Amino acid sequence: MTALSGVNEAGHARYTYRLRVLSSARTALLAEWDRCRWIWNECIARSKKAHQDGEKCGPAMMDKMLTEARAVTPWLAEGSSVPQQQLIRDFGKARAKALKDFKDRLPMRQRAGMPRYKKKREADPTLNYTRRGFRLKDGRLHLAGNIVLTVVWSRELPAEPSSVRVYRDNVGHWYASFVVPAVVEQLPETGAVLGVDWGVRETATTTSDAHDLPHAEHGKKSRERLTRYDRMMARRKPKKGQAASKGYREAKKLRVKAYQKIARQRQDTARKWAKKVVRDHDAIAVEDFRPKFLARTTMARKAADGAIGATKQALIEMGRKHGRDVRLVHPAHTTMDCASCGARTKHALPLSERTYTCTACGAVSPRDKNSARVMLIRAGLNPAGAEGVRPPGALLQEAA
């Protein structure tokens, strides 16, 4: 499996690799997860009791409780203390975030809920190890507790990892996600700039015809297979209160694997296009488009298949990785402004109208191409247009 890297604001990147897990290692990992899951549920119970009694219950107090519990509970002491302590840290962060959102009176849909109990048959294992809890030797991952895992090295790590997360997805595959310092791989300068406009008919329309991203339609091509799995699940759906049959679980697993493949295809397409764009341009003006609202429209299925959000994120991460100047542009009125003279139409253009005609200067161009050029002007990257100035009412650029 290809390693995936995502850069965060702290200057670190994640590289994820597939794991080959033997039965003995799988048993040890699941036993370690059982201990961590018990600690998580115990943290929830202790924090609720402390809240009722009006007492404080932070990570430091939880650590003290863990030390006392390991001293009197042999089953808990058999496991490594590293993932158990990291789980307490994660619980503290999750609880603090939920309390902060409540204090800030955020809308319910934007709040991070309080930590919930992890049930044995519903929560997938996730174990976090800091530097003292793992080591890499002879290409294998050695975890605390004598757990040895074979890593499928699709490519080398660029630096020494500071932590690793070992987890299992809902299909049953195991992965190791390493955190390493982000290294900027500077590309040679080209002197070229590019404007990017997102859409549904084409995922990305740019100022360069050679860098347009057509709609790959990975989901549409797999719809027949997904429909077949949906029918298999519908025929085997258990009645309320009954346990799911083996056939239902198998059909569900096939369906999940199909969706997982589609997601990887979309991600692969996005990253290859982003690498091409970043390699050929020094500065990129990207529409800061948030496609969430499209889920409530008639274009929801096609928009989801286009994976605009994932493609935009891949372009931003690739730009950071290679030291390119990626600027996010506010999408307001980008379809109404003229890229040649800066004039703005007095009414919003309907989606069926795909050609932009300026009533002020008479310029005619494809609607999406005009929007892509407006991105350049608003980001201050294109000296052409209305004497090198932005269109009236254009918002200030936002650096990525």
Salt bridges, closest charged atoms under 4 A:
GLU9 OE2 - ARG320 NH2 2.97
GLU32 OE2 - ARG35 NH1 3.81
GLU42 OE2 - ARG46 NE 3.10
ASP53 OD2 - LYS49 NZ 2.99
ASP63 OD2 - ARG89 NH1 2.61
GLU78 OE1 - ARG35 NH2 3.48
ASP101 OD2 - LYS97 NZ 2.69
ASP104 OD2 - LYS100 NZ 2.96
ASP124 OD1 - ARG168 NH2 3.78
GLU160 OE2 - ARG131 NH2 2.64
ASP209 OD1 - LYS369 NZ 2.59
ASP212 OD2 - LYS369 NZ 2.98
GLU217 OE2 - LYS302 NZ 3.52
ASP230 OD1 - ARG255 NE 2.57
ASP268 OD2 - LYS272 NZ 3.10
ASP280 OD2 - HIS211 NE2 2.84
ASP280 OD1 - ARG279 NE 3.78
ASP282 OD1 - ARG324 NH1 2.97
ASP288 OD2 - ARG290 NH2 3.87
ASP288 OD1 - LYS312 NZ 2.58
ASP305 OD1 - ARG266 NH2 2.95
ASP325 OD2 - ARG327 NH2 2.77
ASP337 OD1 - ARG344 NE 2.69
ASP337 OD2 - ARG378 NH2 2.76
ASP368 OD2 - ARG354 NH2 3.02
